[in-house]
Amino acid sequence: MHDGDFAWLHYLSELVVQIDELLAVDTEPLEDEALGLLEQARFLMIPAASGDSFQRNYFQALQNSPNVILAHSDVVKLLGNRAPEIH
């Protein structure tokens, strides 16, 4: 948890905590909040060589490990596509 090599994963663990907190409330989660967290997850899963700290490290992990590529594919499928905007 305190290893500097894994500090970049803080963004992901923070998102997991936010999802847990939303699911822990006794009432139905608000749709807007749930959709917002889903959109954050989709954005976070975009690796980029020139992005922020998480995106750069995630990009590098994808370059170094076939297992990360397979896991990434599964996560992207689960997150689905962005919902179409209604005008």
N, C-alpha and C positions, 0 to 999 in steps of 0.2 A: 504494500500500500504506500510505503514511503520511498520506494526505489525510484530514483530519478529517471531511469530508463523507461518507466511506465507512467510518468507524470502526465504525458499527453493523453492518456486514457481517462483523465479526470472529466473531460467533456461528456464522454459516454456514460460514465458512472453517475454523473450528475443528472443526466437525462433519465436514467433508470430510476433514480430516487424520485424524480418528479412524477414519473408514471406510477410508481408504487404509492406515492402520496395521493394521487388522484383516484386510484383504485381503492384506497383505504377508507375513503369517506363513506358514510352510511347512505347517502343519497346517490342517485344516478349521476355519473360524471357528466359534467356539462359538455355538450357536443363540441362547442367552440374550443374548449380547453383540450379535449381529446384530439381534435383535429390539429390543433396547434402543436401538440407534442408529436403527433405523427409526422407533421411537416418538418419539425426539427430533426427527427430521426432520419427522414429522407435526405435532408440537407447534409447531415453529419456523415452519411454514408457515401458522400461524393469525394473520392480521393483526388488530390491535386498536387502535383509537384511544386507548384508555386502558391499554394493556398496557405491557410493558417497552420498553426503548429499541428493540430490534429490531422488535418488533410494531408500535410506533407508526410507525417509519420505513417499514416494509414496507406498512403501511396507507396511508401517504401516497404511496408509490410507485405503489400500485394506483390511487389516486385521480387521479394525474397522467399515467399512461401506459397506453394500450390494449395496448401490447406487453407490459407487465408483467402485465396481466390475462391475456393469452393464455399467457404463460410459466407463470404461476401455475396456470392450469387444467391445463396439461400435467403439471406437477410433481405436483399433487394426484392426478391420474389414475394416475401412475406409482407414487406412494406407496401407493395403495389405501386401503381402509378398515381401521380397527382390527380386529384379529382378535377373534372372540368369545371371551369368557372362559368357561372350563370350570369348573363348580362340582362 
